[in-house]
Structure formats: structure tokens, C-alpha cells
Amino acid sequence: MHRQVLSPVDLERTFGLTGGNIFQGAMSLHQLFCLRPVVGWSDYRTPLRGLYLCGSAAHPGGGVTGACGRNAAREILRDGRA
């Protein structure tokens, strides 16, 4: 049998995940829904024109559903950027 255990320190050093957090930020009340990643950015747009968020830091958060990317792509199409 083989087992590999990765601590948050290992995740940060190996994969560059700040704080070893795979969801790019806490999934607590202050980081959910329209508050993710911060107030005013929950529509996937950033203050930089043409820069959109589509990773685990965006709503609805981490996981492997691809929902963040789909939602960001929808906003990019709405903005006429594709």
C-alpha cells in the first residue's frame, strides 16, 4: 500500500496555492455568493477591461463542476468580447 499526504504547506510549495487552499480563499460566509471573491466582483468582471475571473476564487467557488468558467464565458459573450 502507498499513501501520500500533502499538508497545506506542501500544497503551497508544490502547486503555488496560497495558504495551501485549493479553493483560492475561504468558503465561509464572508466569501459566498455575491461576496466571492470580493464585493463588486461577483459578476466575473474586474476593474481591468477584458480581464475576467473564472477560477475557484469566483462564485460559486471551488470544485470540478466548471461552473465558474461557464459563468465567466457567458459574461464575456454578453460583453461582446468573443
VOSE-594966 format. One record per atom (N, C-alpha, C): residue number from 0; residue in three letters; x, y, z. Coordinates in steps of 0.02 Angstrom, whole numbers, padded with zeros to 5 digits. Each point is the difference from the previous one (the first is absolute). Last residue first. Example, Ala and Ser with C-alpha at 12.3 -4.5 7.8 and 13.67 -1.06 7.14 Angstrom:
+-----+------+--------+--------+--------+
! pos ! code !   east !  north !     up !
+-----+------+--------+--------+--------+
!   1 !  SER !  00642 ! -00112 !  00354 !
!   1 !  SER !  00042 !  00059 !  00003 !
!   1 !  SER ! -00039 !  00055 !  00037 !
!   0 !  ALA !  00015 ! -00286 ! -00004 !
!   0 !  ALA ! -00045 !  00059 !  00000 !
!   0 !  ALA !  00045 !  00060 !  00000 !
+-----+------+--------+--------+--------+
END
This chain:
+-----+------+--------+--------+--------+
! pos ! code !   east !  north !     up !
+-----+------+--------+--------+--------+
!  81 !  ALA ! -00805 !  01897 ! -01369 !
!  81 !  ALA !  00020 ! -00063 ! -00032 !
!  81 !  ALA ! -00013 !  00002 ! -00075 !
!  80 !  ARG ! -00056 !  00175 !  00165 !
!  80 !  ARG !  00072 ! -00008 ! -00003 !
!  80 !  ARG !  00022 ! -00064 ! -00035 !
!  79 !  GLY ! -00222 !  00114 !  00073 !
!  79 !  GLY !  00021 !  00002 ! -00070 !
!  79 !  GLY !  00074 ! -00008 ! -00009 !
!  78 !  ASP ! -00146 ! -00011 !  00203 !
!  78 !  ASP !  00038 !  00061 ! -00011 !
!  78 !  ASP !  00025 !  00006 ! -00072 !
!  77 !  ARG ! -00116 ! -00194 !  00069 !
!  77 !  ARG ! -00046 !  00057 !  00009 !
!  77 !  ARG !  00035 !  00066 ! -00014 !
!  76 !  LEU !  00131 ! -00196 !  00002 !
!  76 !  LEU ! -00043 !  00003 ! -00060 !
!  76 !  LEU ! -00049 !  00058 !  00004 !
!  75 !  ILE !  00131 ! -00040 !  00187 !
!  75 !  ILE !  00044 !  00022 ! -00054 !
!  75 !  ILE ! -00040 !  00006 ! -00065 !
!  74 !  GLU ! -00107 ! -00093 !  00187 !
!  74 !  GLU !  00008 !  00073 !  00007 !
!  74 !  GLU !  00045 !  00028 ! -00055 !
!  73 !  ARG ! -00028 ! -00234 !  00008 !
!  73 !  ARG ! -00065 !  00031 ! -00015 !
!  73 !  ARG !  00005 !  00077 !  00004 !
!  72 !  ALA !  00186 ! -00128 !  00068 !
!  72 !  ALA ! -00007 !  00000 ! -00074 !
!  72 !  ALA ! -00066 !  00033 ! -00020 !
!  71 !  ALA !  00037 ! -00033 !  00229 !
!  71 !  ALA !  00044 !  00053 ! -00026 !
!  71 !  ALA ! -00006 !  00004 ! -00075 !
!  70 !  ASN ! -00115 ! -00175 !  00105 !
!  70 !  ASN ! -00031 !  00064 !  00017 !
!  70 !  ASN !  00042 !  00059 ! -00027 !
!  69 !  ARG !  00086 ! -00218 ! -00024 !
!  69 !  ARG ! -00060 !  00008 ! -00041 !
!  69 !  ARG ! -00032 !  00069 !  00012 !
!  68 !  GLY !  00183 ! -00061 !  00135 !
!  68 !  GLY !  00020 !  00013 ! -00069 !
!  68 !  GLY ! -00059 !  00011 ! -00046 !
!  67 !  CYS ! -00043 ! -00064 !  00223 !
!  67 !  CYS !  00032 !  00067 ! -00001 !
!  67 !  CYS !  00019 !  00019 ! -00071 !
!  66 !  ALA ! -00086 ! -00219 !  00042 !
!  66 !  ALA ! -00051 !  00053 !  00001 !
!  66 !  ALA !  00030 !  00069 ! -00003 !
!  65 !  GLY !  00099 ! -00233 !  00007 !
!  65 !  GLY !  00012 !  00046 ! -00055 !
!  65 !  GLY ! -00048 !  00058 ! -00002 !
!  64 !  THR !  00037 ! -00197 !  00159 !
!  64 !  THR ! -00060 !  00006 ! -00042 !
!  64 !  THR !  00012 !  00043 ! -00062 !
!  63 !  VAL !  00137 ! -00077 !  00204 !
!  63 !  VAL !  00018 ! -00020 ! -00068 !
!  63 !  VAL ! -00059 !  00006 ! -00048 !
!  62 !  GLY !  00081 !  00143 !  00238 !
!  62 !  GLY ! -00030 ! -00063 ! -00022 !
!  62 !  GLY !  00019 ! -00014 ! -00072 !
!  61 !  GLY ! -00025 !  00244 !  00154 !
!  61 !  GLY !  00040 ! -00055 ! -00024 !
!  61 !  GLY ! -00040 ! -00062 ! -00019 !
!  60 !  GLY ! -00126 !  00239 ! -00006 !
!  60 !  GLY !  00054 ! -00027 !  00041 !
!  60 !  GLY !  00033 ! -00060 ! -00032 !
!  59 !  PRO ! -00182 !  00135 ! -00096 !
!  59 !  PRO ! -00022 ! -00026 !  00064 !
!  59 !  PRO !  00055 ! -00032 !  00041 !
!  58 !  HIS !  00064 !  00205 ! -00086 !
!  58 !  HIS ! -00062 ! -00035 !  00018 !
!  58 !  HIS ! -00014 ! -00053 ! -00052 !
!  57 !  ALA !  00257 !  00068 !  00031 !
!  57 !  ALA ! -00063 !  00030 ! -00023 !
!  57 !  ALA ! -00060 ! -00041 !  00025 !
!  56 !  ALA !  00228 ! -00067 !  00034 !
!  56 !  ALA ! -00012 !  00060 !  00041 !
!  56 !  ALA ! -00066 !  00033 ! -00018 !
!  55 !  SER !  00092 ! -00191 ! -00118 !
!  55 !  SER ! -00032 ! -00017 !  00063 !
!  55 !  SER ! -00016 !  00060 !  00044 !
!  54 !  GLY !  00030 !  00061 ! -00254 !
!  54 !  GLY !  00027 ! -00054 !  00039 !
!  54 !  GLY ! -00038 ! -00012 !  00064 !
!  53 !  CYS ! -00018 !  00175 ! -00179 !
!  53 !  CYS ! -00036 ! -00062 ! -00016 !
!  53 !  CYS !  00026 ! -00059 !  00040 !
!  52 !  LEU ! -00004 !  00294 ! -00054 !
!  52 !  LEU !  00018 ! -00053 !  00048 !
!  52 !  LEU ! -00039 ! -00063 ! -00018 !
!  51 !  TYR !  00087 !  00217 ! -00164 !
!  51 !  TYR ! -00056 ! -00033 !  00035 !
!  51 !  TYR !  00027 ! -00054 !  00046 !
!  50 !  LEU !  00072 !  00229 ! -00162 !
!  50 !  LEU !  00026 ! -00051 !  00045 !
!  50 !  LEU ! -00058 ! -00027 !  00042 !
!  49 !  GLY ! -00023 !  00180 ! -00162 !
!  49 !  GLY !  00018 ! -00061 ! -00035 !
!  49 !  GLY !  00029 ! -00054 !  00045 !
!  48 !  ARG !  00014 !  00242 !  00093 !
!  48 !  ARG ! -00042 ! -00016 ! -00057 !
!  48 !  ARG !  00026 ! -00063 ! -00036 !
!  47 !  LEU !  00029 !  00058 !  00260 !
!  47 !  LEU !  00041 !  00002 ! -00061 !
!  47 !  LEU ! -00042 ! -00024 ! -00058 !
!  46 !  PRO ! -00087 ! -00003 !  00223 !
!  46 !  PRO !  00009 !  00069 ! -00021 !
!  46 !  PRO !  00042 !  00007 ! -00064 !
!  45 !  THR ! -00133 ! -00226 !  00023 !
!  45 !  THR !  00046 !  00034 !  00045 !
!  45 !  THR !  00004 !  00073 ! -00022 !
!  44 !  ARG ! -00190 ! -00219 ! -00025 !
!  44 !  ARG !  00039 !  00055 ! -00029 !
!  44 !  ARG !  00047 !  00029 !  00054 !
!  43 !  TYR ! -00163 ! -00173 !  00045 !
!  43 !  TYR !  00057 ! -00027 ! -00036 !
!  43 !  TYR !  00043 !  00054 ! -00034 !
!  42 !  ASP ! -00188 !  00027 !  00158 !
!  42 !  ASP ! -00025 ! -00009 ! -00068 !
!  42 !  ASP !  00057 ! -00022 ! -00048 !
!  41 !  SER !  00027 !  00057 !  00237 !
!  41 !  SER ! -00034 ! -00064 ! -00007 !
!  41 !  SER ! -00029 ! -00011 ! -00069 !
!  40 !  TRP !  00127 !  00190 !  00112 !
!  40 !  TRP !  00031 ! -00040 ! -00052 !
!  40 !  TRP ! -00037 ! -00066 ! -00012 !
!  39 !  GLY ! -00060 !  00169 !  00169 !
!  39 !  GLY !  00007 !  00035 ! -00063 !
!  39 !  GLY !  00031 ! -00039 ! -00056 !
!  38 !  VAL !  00053 ! -00068 !  00251 !
!  38 !  VAL ! -00059 !  00038 ! -00020 !
!  38 !  VAL !  00014 !  00039 ! -00064 !
!  37 !  VAL !  00144 ! -00216 !  00027 !
!  37 !  VAL ! -00010 !  00060 !  00041 !
!  37 !  VAL ! -00062 !  00036 ! -00025 !
!  36 !  PRO !  00048 ! -00213 ! -00088 !
!  36 !  PRO !  00052 !  00000 !  00050 !
!  36 !  PRO ! -00003 !  00060 !  00046 !
!  35 !  ARG ! -00195 ! -00067 !  00000 !
!  35 !  ARG !  00058 ! -00039 ! -00023 !
!  35 !  ARG !  00026 !  00027 ! -00065 !
!  34 !  LEU ! -00202 !  00066 !  00125 !
!  34 !  LEU !  00059 !  00024 !  00036 !
!  34 !  LEU !  00064 ! -00035 ! -00023 !
!  33 !  CYS ! -00229 ! -00050 ! -00069 !
!  33 !  CYS !  00021 !  00063 ! -00030 !
!  33 !  CYS !  00060 !  00030 !  00035 !
!  32 !  PHE ! -00026 ! -00247 !  00059 !
!  32 !  PHE ! -00048 !  00033 ! -00045 !
!  32 !  PHE !  00028 !  00066 ! -00027 !
!  31 !  LEU !  00142 ! -00079 !  00205 !
!  31 !  LEU ! -00049 ! -00038 ! -00038 !
!  31 !  LEU ! -00043 !  00046 ! -00043 !
!  30 !  GLN !  00178 !  00040 !  00178 !
!  30 !  GLN !  00028 ! -00017 ! -00065 !
!  30 !  GLN ! -00050 ! -00038 ! -00044 !
!  29 !  HIS ! -00032 !  00068 !  00234 !
!  29 !  HIS !  00023 !  00061 ! -00031 !
!  29 !  HIS !  00031 ! -00012 ! -00070 !
!  28 !  LEU ! -00080 ! -00185 !  00134 !
!  28 !  LEU ! -00054 !  00046 ! -00017 !
!  28 !  LEU !  00023 !  00063 ! -00035 !
!  27 !  SER !  00164 ! -00202 ! -00030 !
!  27 !  SER ! -00040 !  00018 !  00058 !
!  27 !  SER ! -00050 !  00054 ! -00021 !
!  26 !  MET !  00192 ! -00134 ! -00111 !
!  26 !  MET ! -00070 ! -00007 ! -00019 !
!  26 !  MET ! -00043 !  00012 !  00061 !
!  25 !  ALA !  00262 !  00088 ! -00074 !
!  25 !  ALA ! -00044 ! -00034 !  00046 !
!  25 !  ALA ! -00071 ! -00004 ! -00028 !
!  24 !  GLY !  00212 !  00012 ! -00166 !
!  24 !  GLY ! -00033 !  00042 !  00050 !
!  24 !  GLY ! -00050 ! -00040 !  00040 !
!  23 !  GLN !  00104 ! -00099 ! -00189 !
!  23 !  GLN !  00023 !  00069 ! -00008 !
!  23 !  GLN ! -00036 !  00047 !  00046 !
!  22 !  PHE ! -00010 ! -00248 ! -00010 !
!  22 !  PHE ! -00057 !  00040 ! -00024 !
!  22 !  PHE !  00017 !  00074 ! -00007 !
!  21 !  ILE !  00151 ! -00170 !  00086 !
!  21 !  ILE ! -00016 ! -00019 ! -00069 !
!  21 !  ILE ! -00058 !  00040 ! -00028 !
!  20 !  ASN !  00195 !  00056 !  00190 !
!  20 !  ASN ! -00073 ! -00004 ! -00007 !
!  20 !  ASN ! -00018 ! -00014 ! -00073 !
!  19 !  GLY !  00219 !  00044 !  00118 !
!  19 !  GLY ! -00018 ! -00070 ! -00011 !
!  19 !  GLY ! -00075 ! -00010 ! -00010 !
!  18 !  GLY !  00124 !  00212 !  00025 !
!  18 !  GLY ! -00027 ! -00029 !  00061 !
!  18 !  GLY ! -00020 ! -00072 ! -00007 !
!  17 !  THR !  00034 !  00098 ! -00225 !
!  17 !  THR !  00011 !  00043 !  00058 !
!  17 !  THR ! -00035 ! -00029 !  00061 !
!  16 !  LEU !  00096 ! -00133 ! -00211 !
!  16 !  LEU ! -00066 !  00017 !  00028 !
!  16 !  LEU !  00010 !  00039 !  00065 !
!  15 !  GLY !  00165 ! -00107 ! -00160 !
!  15 !  GLY ! -00007 !  00072 !  00004 !
!  15 !  GLY ! -00068 !  00022 !  00026 !
!  14 !  PHE !  00102 ! -00229 ! -00027 !
!  14 !  PHE ! -00046 !  00024 ! -00051 !
!  14 !  PHE ! -00012 !  00075 !  00001 !
!  13 !  THR !  00159 ! -00115 !  00149 !
!  13 !  THR !  00000 ! -00040 ! -00060 !
!  13 !  THR ! -00041 !  00032 ! -00056 !
!  12 !  ARG !  00014 !  00101 !  00220 !
!  12 !  ARG !  00066 ! -00005 ! -00029 !
!  12 !  ARG !  00000 ! -00035 ! -00068 !
!  11 !  GLU ! -00203 !  00017 !  00124 !
!  11 !  GLU !  00024 !  00067 ! -00017 !
!  11 !  GLU !  00067 ! -00004 ! -00035 !
!  10 !  LEU ! -00093 ! -00198 !  00083 !
!  10 !  LEU ! -00040 !  00025 ! -00056 !
!  10 !  LEU !  00023 !  00069 ! -00022 !
!   9 !  ASP !  00100 ! -00096 !  00192 !
!   9 !  ASP !  00020 ! -00036 ! -00060 !
!   9 !  ASP ! -00038 !  00026 ! -00061 !
!   8 !  VAL ! -00064 !  00084 !  00208 !
!   8 !  VAL !  00068 !  00026 ! -00017 !
!   8 !  VAL !  00024 ! -00034 ! -00064 !
!   7 !  PRO ! -00203 ! -00077 !  00094 !
!   7 !  PRO ! -00007 !  00065 ! -00033 !
!   7 !  PRO !  00068 !  00031 ! -00020 !
!   6 !  SER !  00008 ! -00260 !  00015 !
!   6 !  SER ! -00024 !  00051 !  00047 !
!   6 !  SER ! -00012 !  00065 ! -00039 !
!   5 !  LEU !  00001 ! -00267 ! -00077 !
!   5 !  LEU !  00024 !  00067 ! -00015 !
!   5 !  LEU ! -00031 !  00048 !  00050 !
!   4 !  VAL !  00052 ! -00281 ! -00040 !
!   4 !  VAL ! -00036 !  00050 !  00040 !
!   4 !  VAL !  00032 !  00068 ! -00015 !
!   3 !  GLN ! -00017 ! -00267 ! -00103 !
!   3 !  GLN !  00033 !  00065 ! -00005 !
!   3 !  GLN ! -00043 !  00050 !  00037 !
!   2 !  ARG !  00040 ! -00287 ! -00022 !
!   2 !  ARG ! -00040 !  00057 !  00021 !
!   2 !  ARG !  00041 !  00063 ! -00007 !
!   1 !  HIS ! -00015 ! -00288 ! -00064 !
!   1 !  HIS !  00036 !  00064 ! -00003 !
!   1 !  HIS ! -00049 !  00055 !  00021 !
!   0 !  MET !  00036 ! -00289 !  00016 !
!   0 !  MET ! -00042 !  00058 !  00000 !
!   0 !  MET !  00044 !  00062 !  00000 !
+-----+------+--------+--------+--------+
END
